[in-house]
Amino acid sequence: MNSKRTFALVKPGAVRKNHYGEIIYLITKAGFSLKAMKMVQLSMIDAQRFYAVHEGKEFYERLTKFISSGPVVALVLEKENAIEEFRKLIGSTDPAQAEEGTIRKLFGESVTMNAVHGSDCPENAVKEWSFFFAQKEILD
C-alpha cells in the first residue's frame, strides 16, 4: 500500500456551486500533487456500489441519492502521510464542527453535503480510486 497517496472526491454540491476549482487549488497549495483527476456523473447503481460498505446504515440512502445527484470530481493525490494530511485539510465530517480554514468548513453545507470525501485508510484509498480510474490513468 502506498501511504503517500490518497483518494478524494469533490461532491455534487461543491461541483454545482463551482467550488471545485477553489478546492483543488487549496489541495495543491497544501502540497499535494495531482496524480489523476476526472469529472464524472455517477448513476444510482454506481453510487450504491461505491458506498456499499455503508449499506444498511441510516444515512446510506441519503448519501447514495446525493452522490448521484450531479457530477463529482475524482482525484488521486500524493504527499507524505497523504491520508492523514488530507483528512486534516478537509476537517470534520460535520462542517459545523470543522476547524476554521478546512475545506469542509469553507464549502460544506451539512454532514451529507460536506463538499469532499477523503479515504480513511490505504486499503480504502486503493479500492476507491480503482472504482474511478484504470491504472494507466494514474501518473507515476
OpenMM code with the backbone's topology and positions (N, CA, C; nanometers):
from openmm import Vec3, app, unit

residues = "MET ASN SER LYS ARG THR PHE ALA LEU VAL LYS PRO GLY ALA VAL ARG LYS ASN HIS TYR GLY GLU ILE ILE TYR LEU ILE THR LYS ALA GLY PHE SER LEU LYS ALA MET LYS MET VAL GLN LEU SER MET ILE ASP ALA GLN ARG PHE TYR ALA VAL HIS GLU GLY LYS GLU PHE TYR GLU ARG LEU THR LYS PHE ILE SER SER GLY PRO VAL VAL ALA LEU VAL LEU GLU LYS GLU ASN ALA ILE GLU GLU PHE ARG LYS LEU ILE GLY SER THR ASP PRO ALA GLN ALA GLU GLU GLY THR ILE ARG LYS LEU PHE GLY GLU SER VAL THR MET ASN ALA VAL HIS GLY SER ASP CYS PRO GLU ASN ALA VAL LYS GLU TRP SER PHE PHE PHE ALA GLN LYS GLU ILE LEU ASP".split()
positions = [
    Vec3(0.0838, -0.1187, 0.0000),
    Vec3(0.0000, 0.0000, 0.0000),
    Vec3(0.0881, 0.1248, 0.0000),
    Vec3(0.0476, 0.2236, -0.0750),
    Vec3(0.1238, 0.3470, -0.0830),
    Vec3(0.0622, 0.4516, 0.0085),
    Vec3(0.1202, 0.4699, 0.1265),
    Vec3(0.0666, 0.5678, 0.2206),
    Vec3(0.0973, 0.7117, 0.1771),
    Vec3(0.1668, 0.7242, 0.0653),
    Vec3(0.1925, 0.8573, 0.0102),
    Vec3(0.0779, 0.9032, -0.0805),
    Vec3(-0.0211, 0.8171, -0.1003),
    Vec3(-0.1329, 0.8519, -0.1878),
    Vec3(-0.2666, 0.8356, -0.1168),
    Vec3(-0.3617, 0.9157, -0.1617),
    Vec3(-0.4977, 0.9037, -0.1115),
    Vec3(-0.5953, 0.9347, -0.2241),
    Vec3(-0.7211, 0.9065, -0.1965),
    Vec3(-0.8281, 0.9343, -0.2916),
    Vec3(-0.9169, 1.0434, -0.2344),
    Vec3(-0.9607, 1.1338, -0.3201),
    Vec3(-1.0529, 1.2404, -0.2801),
    Vec3(-1.1638, 1.2522, -0.3836),
    Vec3(-1.2780, 1.2947, -0.3370),
    Vec3(-1.3929, 1.3134, -0.4247),
    Vec3(-1.4573, 1.4463, -0.3893),
    Vec3(-1.4637, 1.5379, -0.4859),
    Vec3(-1.5373, 1.6620, -0.4661),
    Vec3(-1.6827, 1.6286, -0.4970),
    Vec3(-1.7683, 1.6484, -0.3984),
    Vec3(-1.9075, 1.6030, -0.4061),
    Vec3(-1.9956, 1.6963, -0.4894),
    Vec3(-2.1134, 1.6466, -0.5314),
    Vec3(-2.2012, 1.7232, -0.6212),
    Vec3(-2.2370, 1.8644, -0.5763),
    Vec3(-2.2609, 1.8864, -0.4484),
    Vec3(-2.2963, 2.0211, -0.4023),
    Vec3(-2.1863, 2.1215, -0.4314),
    Vec3(-2.0626, 2.0838, -0.4048),
    Vec3(-1.9481, 2.1726, -0.4285),
    Vec3(-1.9236, 2.1910, -0.5783),
    Vec3(-1.9488, 2.0864, -0.6581),
    Vec3(-1.9337, 2.0982, -0.8036),
    Vec3(-2.0432, 2.1899, -0.8583),
    Vec3(-2.1667, 2.1689, -0.8128),
    Vec3(-2.2809, 2.2501, -0.8584),
    Vec3(-2.2573, 2.3986, -0.8321),
    Vec3(-2.1945, 2.4289, -0.7195),
    Vec3(-2.1690, 2.5687, -0.6823),
    Vec3(-2.0356, 2.6203, -0.7364),
    Vec3(-1.9732, 2.5410, -0.8240),
    Vec3(-1.8457, 2.5787, -0.8867),
    Vec3(-1.7334, 2.6046, -0.7868),
    Vec3(-1.7313, 2.5279, -0.6781),
    Vec3(-1.6240, 2.5409, -0.5799),
    Vec3(-1.5068, 2.4453, -0.6076),
    Vec3(-1.5213, 2.3571, -0.7058),
    Vec3(-1.4173, 2.2556, -0.7269),
    Vec3(-1.2826, 2.3153, -0.7636),
    Vec3(-1.2799, 2.4252, -0.8358),
    Vec3(-1.1527, 2.4903, -0.8693),
    Vec3(-1.0826, 2.5409, -0.7444),
    Vec3(-1.1580, 2.6073, -0.6562),
    Vec3(-1.1020, 2.6577, -0.5304),
    Vec3(-1.0555, 2.5418, -0.4427),
    Vec3(-1.1326, 2.4339, -0.4397),
    Vec3(-1.0973, 2.3177, -0.3581),
    Vec3(-0.9679, 2.2547, -0.4095),
    Vec3(-0.9572, 2.2370, -0.5398),
    Vec3(-0.8349, 2.1795, -0.5979),
    Vec3(-0.7162, 2.2725, -0.5728),
    Vec3(-0.7391, 2.4025, -0.5812),
    Vec3(-0.6327, 2.4993, -0.5504),
    Vec3(-0.5838, 2.4818, -0.4060),
    Vec3(-0.6769, 2.4713, -0.3104),
    Vec3(-0.6388, 2.4545, -0.1693),
    Vec3(-0.5628, 2.3237, -0.1481),
    Vec3(-0.6030, 2.2200, -0.2202),
    Vec3(-0.5350, 2.0898, -0.2100),
    Vec3(-0.3909, 2.1011, -0.2597),
    Vec3(-0.3720, 2.1622, -0.3758),
    Vec3(-0.2356, 2.1746, -0.4299),
    Vec3(-0.1535, 2.2739, -0.3481),
    Vec3(-0.2172, 2.3791, -0.2975),
    Vec3(-0.1474, 2.4766, -0.2126),
    Vec3(-0.0971, 2.4099, -0.0835),
    Vec3(-0.1695, 2.3064, -0.0376),
    Vec3(-0.1300, 2.2329, 0.0830),
    Vec3(-0.0196, 2.1310, 0.0546),
    Vec3(0.0303, 2.1283, -0.0696),
    Vec3(0.1452, 2.0437, -0.1018),
    Vec3(0.1129, 1.9094, -0.1641),
    Vec3(-0.0129, 1.8857, -0.1985),
    Vec3(-0.0497, 1.7607, -0.2649),
    Vec3(-0.0241, 1.7722, -0.4149),
    Vec3(0.0230, 1.6630, -0.4743),
    Vec3(0.0364, 1.6541, -0.6203),
    Vec3(-0.0843, 1.5783, -0.6731),
    Vec3(-0.1364, 1.6247, -0.7859),
    Vec3(-0.2470, 1.5543, -0.8522),
    Vec3(-0.1887, 1.4429, -0.9377),
    Vec3(-0.2310, 1.3198, -0.9137),
    Vec3(-0.1837, 1.2053, -0.9909),
    Vec3(-0.2901, 1.1533, -1.0872),
    Vec3(-0.4155, 1.1930, -1.0643),
    Vec3(-0.5255, 1.1599, -1.1546),
    Vec3(-0.6422, 1.2511, -1.1189),
    Vec3(-0.7215, 1.2879, -1.2212),
    Vec3(-0.8375, 1.3728, -1.1983),
    Vec3(-0.9371, 1.3527, -1.3114),
    Vec3(-1.0646, 1.3412, -1.2747),
    Vec3(-1.1696, 1.3377, -1.3764),
    Vec3(-1.3017, 1.3790, -1.3154),
    Vec3(-1.3880, 1.4368, -1.3991),
    Vec3(-1.5228, 1.4710, -1.3588),
    Vec3(-1.6160, 1.3682, -1.4204),
    Vec3(-1.7013, 1.3094, -1.3366),
    Vec3(-1.7948, 1.2071, -1.3826),
    Vec3(-1.9289, 1.2243, -1.3127),
    Vec3(-2.0308, 1.1663, -1.3704),
    Vec3(-2.1636, 1.1618, -1.3094),
    Vec3(-2.1916, 1.0163, -1.2736),
    Vec3(-2.2123, 0.9886, -1.1462),
    Vec3(-2.2419, 0.8525, -1.1020),
    Vec3(-2.3912, 0.8238, -1.1151),
    Vec3(-2.4229, 0.7057, -1.1621),
    Vec3(-2.5619, 0.6600, -1.1594),
    Vec3(-2.5925, 0.6164, -1.0159),
    Vec3(-2.7186, 0.5929, -0.9857),
    Vec3(-2.7546, 0.5439, -0.8521),
    Vec3(-2.6883, 0.4087, -0.8266),
    Vec3(-2.6812, 0.3230, -0.9275),
    Vec3(-2.6167, 0.1917, -0.9124),
    Vec3(-2.4680, 0.2096, -0.8821),
    Vec3(-2.4009, 0.3020, -0.9533),
    Vec3(-2.2598, 0.3319, -0.9248),
    Vec3(-2.2438, 0.3799, -0.7810),
    Vec3(-2.3315, 0.4706, -0.7386),
    Vec3(-2.3249, 0.5261, -0.6037),
    Vec3(-2.3415, 0.4158, -0.4988),
    Vec3(-2.4350, 0.3258, -0.5225),
    Vec3(-2.4580, 0.2148, -0.4292),
    Vec3(-2.3366, 0.1224, -0.4243),
    Vec3(-2.2724, 0.0998, -0.5389),
    Vec3(-2.1513, 0.0170, -0.5413),
    Vec3(-2.0362, 0.0872, -0.4690),
    Vec3(-2.0212, 0.2187, -0.4935),
    Vec3(-1.9121, 0.2931, -0.4318),
    Vec3(-1.9259, 0.2961, -0.2796),
    Vec3(-2.0471, 0.3134, -0.2307),
    Vec3(-2.0714, 0.3236, -0.0862),
    Vec3(-2.1271, 0.1938, -0.0265),
    Vec3(-2.1016, 0.0805, -0.0911),
    Vec3(-2.1525, -0.0495, -0.0446),
    Vec3(-2.1145, -0.0782, 0.1003),
    Vec3(-1.9991, -0.0294, 0.1438),
    Vec3(-1.9519, -0.0510, 0.2810),
    Vec3(-2.0502, 0.0071, 0.3834),
    Vec3(-2.1296, 0.1060, 0.3421),
    Vec3(-2.2250, 0.1707, 0.4332),
    Vec3(-2.3683, 0.1173, 0.4186),
    Vec3(-2.3879, 0.0199, 0.3310),
    Vec3(-2.5236, -0.0333, 0.3098),
    Vec3(-2.5826, -0.0789, 0.4431),
    Vec3(-2.7089, -0.0429, 0.4661),
    Vec3(-2.7768, -0.0796, 0.5899),
    Vec3(-2.7689, 0.0279, 0.6973),
    Vec3(-2.6785, 0.1250, 0.6802),
    Vec3(-2.6685, 0.2339, 0.7781),
    Vec3(-2.7768, 0.3374, 0.7484),
    Vec3(-2.8173, 0.4131, 0.8497),
    Vec3(-2.9295, 0.5057, 0.8340),
    Vec3(-2.9056, 0.6139, 0.7282),
    Vec3(-2.7834, 0.6485, 0.7026),
    Vec3(-2.7533, 0.7560, 0.6072),
    Vec3(-2.7280, 0.7061, 0.4645),
    Vec3(-2.7254, 0.5738, 0.4430),
    Vec3(-2.6874, 0.5153, 0.3141),
    Vec3(-2.7724, 0.5671, 0.1981),
    Vec3(-2.9035, 0.5638, 0.2115),
    Vec3(-2.9914, 0.6059, 0.1015),
    Vec3(-2.9736, 0.7541, 0.0701),
    Vec3(-2.9655, 0.8363, 0.1740),
    Vec3(-2.9463, 0.9805, 0.1564),
    Vec3(-2.8128, 1.0081, 0.0871),
    Vec3(-2.7089, 0.9363, 0.1294),
    Vec3(-2.5753, 0.9546, 0.0733),
    Vec3(-2.5694, 0.9132, -0.0743),
    Vec3(-2.6236, 0.7965, -0.1079),
    Vec3(-2.6182, 0.7491, -0.2463),
    Vec3(-2.7027, 0.8383, -0.3376),
    Vec3(-2.8163, 0.8852, -0.2863),
    Vec3(-2.9016, 0.9761, -0.3648),
    Vec3(-2.8266, 1.1064, -0.3927),
    Vec3(-2.7610, 1.1600, -0.2898),
    Vec3(-2.6867, 1.2852, -0.3059),
    Vec3(-2.5671, 1.2682, -0.3997),
    Vec3(-2.4873, 1.1642, -0.3802),
    Vec3(-2.3634, 1.1490, -0.4571),
    Vec3(-2.3931, 1.1253, -0.6058),
    Vec3(-2.5139, 1.0762, -0.6369),
    Vec3(-2.5521, 1.0542, -0.7772),
    Vec3(-2.6353, 1.1708, -0.8319),
    Vec3(-2.6503, 1.2789, -0.7559),
    Vec3(-2.7371, 1.3908, -0.7961),
    Vec3(-2.6714, 1.4889, -0.8929),
    Vec3(-2.5422, 1.4731, -0.9175),
    Vec3(-2.4719, 1.5634, -1.0083),
    Vec3(-2.3282, 1.5181, -1.0246),
    Vec3(-2.2533, 1.5882, -1.1089),
    Vec3(-2.1136, 1.5494, -1.1314),
    Vec3(-2.0290, 1.5562, -1.0047),
    Vec3(-1.9268, 1.4713, -1.0002),
    Vec3(-1.8261, 1.4707, -0.8947),
    Vec3(-1.6895, 1.4827, -0.9612),
    Vec3(-1.5902, 1.5260, -0.8848),
    Vec3(-1.4528, 1.5303, -0.9343),
    Vec3(-1.3723, 1.4318, -0.8500),
    Vec3(-1.3222, 1.3276, -0.9158),
    Vec3(-1.2420, 1.2241, -0.8502),
    Vec3(-1.0945, 1.2599, -0.8649),
    Vec3(-1.0193, 1.2413, -0.7553),
    Vec3(-0.8783, 1.2801, -0.7529),
    Vec3(-0.7938, 1.1732, -0.6849),
    Vec3(-0.6767, 1.1475, -0.7400),
    Vec3(-0.5740, 1.0707, -0.6698),
    Vec3(-0.4666, 1.1723, -0.6342),
    Vec3(-0.4340, 1.1781, -0.5052),
    Vec3(-0.3419, 1.2781, -0.4532),
    Vec3(-0.2181, 1.2122, -0.3944),
    Vec3(-0.1065, 1.2844, -0.4001),
    Vec3(0.0177, 1.2314, -0.3446),
    Vec3(0.0843, 1.3356, -0.2558),
    Vec3(0.1322, 1.2880, -0.1399),
    Vec3(0.2066, 1.3693, -0.0433),
    Vec3(0.2498, 1.2744, 0.0676),
    Vec3(0.3558, 1.3077, 0.1404),
    Vec3(0.3919, 1.2281, 0.2581),
    Vec3(0.2727, 1.2235, 0.3522),
    Vec3(0.2456, 1.1064, 0.4094),
    Vec3(0.1319, 1.0889, 0.5009),
    Vec3(0.0022, 1.1433, 0.4407),
    Vec3(-0.0223, 1.1083, 0.3154),
    Vec3(-0.1315, 1.1667, 0.2375),
    Vec3(-0.2684, 1.1548, 0.3050),
    Vec3(-0.3010, 1.0378, 0.3553),
    Vec3(-0.4347, 1.0174, 0.4123),
    Vec3(-0.4543, 1.1062, 0.5346),
    Vec3(-0.3617, 1.1000, 0.6258),
    Vec3(-0.3693, 1.1804, 0.7479),
    Vec3(-0.3687, 1.3300, 0.7156),
    Vec3(-0.2798, 1.3720, 0.6272),
    Vec3(-0.2699, 1.5134, 0.5910),
    Vec3(-0.3959, 1.5622, 0.5194),
    Vec3(-0.4528, 1.4795, 0.4321),
    Vec3(-0.5734, 1.5217, 0.3611),
    Vec3(-0.6917, 1.5312, 0.4566),
    Vec3(-0.7026, 1.4368, 0.5471),
    Vec3(-0.8137, 1.4391, 0.6422),
    Vec3(-0.8041, 1.5622, 0.7336),
    Vec3(-0.6822, 1.6065, 0.7659),
    Vec3(-0.6648, 1.7311, 0.8419),
    Vec3(-0.7106, 1.8505, 0.7585),
    Vec3(-0.6747, 1.8497, 0.6305),
    Vec3(-0.7090, 1.9602, 0.5402),
    Vec3(-0.8598, 1.9730, 0.5206),
    Vec3(-0.9304, 1.8605, 0.5128),
    Vec3(-1.0743, 1.8684, 0.4861),
    Vec3(-1.1558, 1.8950, 0.6125),
    Vec3(-1.1089, 1.8517, 0.7289),
    Vec3(-1.1802, 1.8789, 0.8530),
    Vec3(-1.2873, 1.7763, 0.8849),
    Vec3(-1.3591, 1.8034, 0.9909),
    Vec3(-1.4631, 1.7139, 1.0424),
    Vec3(-1.5720, 1.6870, 0.9395),
    Vec3(-1.6298, 1.5666, 0.9463),
    Vec3(-1.7405, 1.5282, 0.8575),
    Vec3(-1.8533, 1.6301, 0.8648),
    Vec3(-1.8786, 1.6837, 0.9832),
    Vec3(-1.9820, 1.7851, 1.0031),
    Vec3(-1.9172, 1.9227, 0.9870),
    Vec3(-1.9512, 1.9953, 0.8800),
    Vec3(-1.8897, 2.1267, 0.8571),
    Vec3(-1.9040, 2.2223, 0.9760),
    Vec3(-2.0129, 2.2096, 1.0510),
    Vec3(-2.0339, 2.2965, 1.1674),
    Vec3(-1.9297, 2.2710, 1.2757),
    Vec3(-1.8734, 2.1495, 1.2790),
    Vec3(-1.7725, 2.1125, 1.3787),
    Vec3(-1.6295, 2.1267, 1.3251),
    Vec3(-1.6169, 2.1490, 1.1949),
    Vec3(-1.4842, 2.1534, 1.1314),
    Vec3(-1.4071, 2.2784, 1.1735),
    Vec3(-1.2747, 2.2629, 1.1798),
    Vec3(-1.1889, 2.3764, 1.2156),
    Vec3(-1.1923, 2.4826, 1.1063),
    Vec3(-1.1729, 2.6075, 1.1479),
    Vec3(-1.1653, 2.7200, 1.0541),
    Vec3(-1.0572, 2.6918, 0.9497),
    Vec3(-1.0858, 2.7286, 0.8263),
    Vec3(-0.9880, 2.7137, 0.7189),
    Vec3(-0.9880, 2.5780, 0.6514),
    Vec3(-1.0595, 2.4789, 0.7085),
    Vec3(-1.0658, 2.3476, 0.6435),
    Vec3(-1.1640, 2.3528, 0.5264),
    Vec3(-1.1471, 2.2619, 0.4332),
    Vec3(-1.2312, 2.2607, 0.3135),
    Vec3(-1.3786, 2.2435, 0.3488),
    Vec3(-1.4081, 2.1547, 0.4423),
    Vec3(-1.5484, 2.1344, 0.4790),
    Vec3(-1.6068, 2.2558, 0.5510),
    Vec3(-1.5283, 2.3260, 0.6313),
    Vec3(-1.5758, 2.4480, 0.6974),
    Vec3(-1.6056, 2.5550, 0.5922),
    Vec3(-1.5189, 2.5651, 0.4920),
    Vec3(-1.5339, 2.6675, 0.3887),
    Vec3(-1.6471, 2.6380, 0.2908),
    Vec3(-1.6642, 2.5104, 0.2528),
    Vec3(-1.7555, 2.4774, 0.1433),
    Vec3(-1.8659, 2.3779, 0.1770),
    Vec3(-1.8607, 2.3154, 0.2938),
    Vec3(-1.9608, 2.2161, 0.3309),
    Vec3(-2.0901, 2.2806, 0.3785),
    Vec3(-2.2008, 2.2104, 0.3569),
    Vec3(-2.3321, 2.2602, 0.3980),
    Vec3(-2.3942, 2.1764, 0.5086),
    Vec3(-2.3611, 2.0468, 0.5103),
    Vec3(-2.4190, 1.9554, 0.6091),
    Vec3(-2.3301, 1.8313, 0.6157),
    Vec3(-2.3654, 1.7371, 0.7029),
    Vec3(-2.2869, 1.6136, 0.7138),
    Vec3(-2.2846, 1.5401, 0.5806),
    Vec3(-2.3974, 1.5338, 0.5104),
    Vec3(-2.4026, 1.4674, 0.3796),
    Vec3(-2.3391, 1.5555, 0.2724),
    Vec3(-2.3766, 1.6828, 0.2706),
    Vec3(-2.3278, 1.7763, 0.1689),
    Vec3(-2.2053, 1.8509, 0.2237),
    Vec3(-2.0999, 1.7722, 0.2540),
    Vec3(-1.9822, 1.8302, 0.3201),
    Vec3(-1.8659, 1.8576, 0.2247),
    Vec3(-1.8976, 1.8743, 0.0976),
    Vec3(-1.8044, 1.9187, -0.0073),
    Vec3(-1.7081, 1.8132, -0.0593),
    Vec3(-1.6472, 1.7341, 0.0281),
    Vec3(-1.5452, 1.6390, -0.0167),
    Vec3(-1.5488, 1.5087, 0.0625),
    Vec3(-1.5031, 1.4055, -0.0039),
    Vec3(-1.4799, 1.2759, 0.0594),
    Vec3(-1.3293, 1.2535, 0.0575),
    Vec3(-1.2770, 1.1946, 0.1642),
    Vec3(-1.1366, 1.1554, 0.1682),
    Vec3(-1.1247, 1.0155, 0.2255),
    Vec3(-1.0406, 0.9338, 0.1658),
    Vec3(-1.0212, 0.7959, 0.2128),
    Vec3(-0.9719, 0.7941, 0.3567),
    Vec3(-1.0123, 0.6884, 0.4301),
    Vec3(-0.9758, 0.6793, 0.5713),
    Vec3(-0.8581, 0.5860, 0.5992),
    Vec3(-0.8162, 0.5067, 0.4989),
    Vec3(-0.7017, 0.4171, 0.5179),
    Vec3(-0.6452, 0.3800, 0.3806),
    Vec3(-0.5203, 0.3311, 0.3760),
    Vec3(-0.4586, 0.2983, 0.2462),
    Vec3(-0.5387, 0.1967, 0.1645),
    Vec3(-0.5959, 0.0956, 0.2301),
    Vec3(-0.6712, -0.0077, 0.1576),
    Vec3(-0.7946, 0.0533, 0.0904),
    Vec3(-0.8655, 0.1403, 0.1631),
    Vec3(-0.9835, 0.2039, 0.1050),
    Vec3(-0.9451, 0.3028, -0.0042),
    Vec3(-0.8324, 0.3704, 0.0106),
    Vec3(-0.7873, 0.4640, -0.0927),
    Vec3(-0.7697, 0.3907, -0.2253),
    Vec3(-0.7005, 0.2768, -0.2230),
    Vec3(-0.6783, 0.1985, -0.3452),
    Vec3(-0.8117, 0.1498, -0.4024),
    Vec3(-0.8961, 0.0979, -0.3163),
    Vec3(-1.0275, 0.0482, -0.3583),
    Vec3(-1.1099, 0.1613, -0.4220),
    Vec3(-1.1083, 0.2779, -0.3591),
    Vec3(-1.1888, 0.3902, -0.4069),
    Vec3(-1.1344, 0.4487, -0.5369),
    Vec3(-1.0022, 0.4676, -0.5473),
    Vec3(-0.9536, 0.5249, -0.6732),
    Vec3(-0.9656, 0.4240, -0.7862),
    Vec3(-0.9577, 0.2965, -0.7539),
    Vec3(-0.9739, 0.1933, -0.8577),
    Vec3(-1.1157, 0.1894, -0.9126),
    Vec3(-1.2113, 0.2387, -0.8355),
    Vec3(-1.3506, 0.2484, -0.8813),
    Vec3(-1.3612, 0.3502, -0.9950),
    Vec3(-1.2816, 0.4554, -0.9889),
    Vec3(-1.2899, 0.5656, -1.0844),
    Vec3(-1.1837, 0.5629, -1.1943),
    Vec3(-1.0667, 0.5051, -1.1652),
    Vec3(-0.9540, 0.5150, -1.2580),
    Vec3(-0.8958, 0.3791, -1.2931),
    Vec3(-0.8618, 0.3619, -1.4213),
    Vec3(-0.7782, 0.2490, -1.4625),
    Vec3(-0.6352, 0.2829, -1.4205),
    Vec3(-0.5539, 0.1827, -1.3950),
    Vec3(-0.4160, 0.2070, -1.3501),
    Vec3(-0.3412, 0.2988, -1.4466),
    Vec3(-0.3638, 0.2849, -1.5770),
    Vec3(-0.2915, 0.3668, -1.6754),
    Vec3(-0.3313, 0.5145, -1.6699),
    Vec3(-0.4419, 0.5468, -1.6001),
    Vec3(-0.4853, 0.6863, -1.5873),
    Vec3(-0.4201, 0.7558, -1.4674),
    Vec3(-0.3478, 0.6818, -1.3861),
    Vec3(-0.2838, 0.7379, -1.2672),
    Vec3(-0.1351, 0.7568, -1.2946),
    Vec3(-0.0889, 0.8793, -1.2811),
    Vec3(0.0520, 0.9096, -1.3077),
    Vec3(0.1425, 0.8439, -1.2042),
    Vec3(0.2625, 0.8089, -1.2493),
    Vec3(0.3621, 0.7509, -1.1561),
    Vec3(0.4160, 0.8557, -1.0629),
] * unit.nanometer
topology = app.Topology()
chain = topology.addChain("A")
for resn in residues:
    res = topology.addResidue(resn, chain)
    for name in ("N", "CA", "C"):
        topology.addAtom(name, app.Element.getBySymbol(name[0]), res)
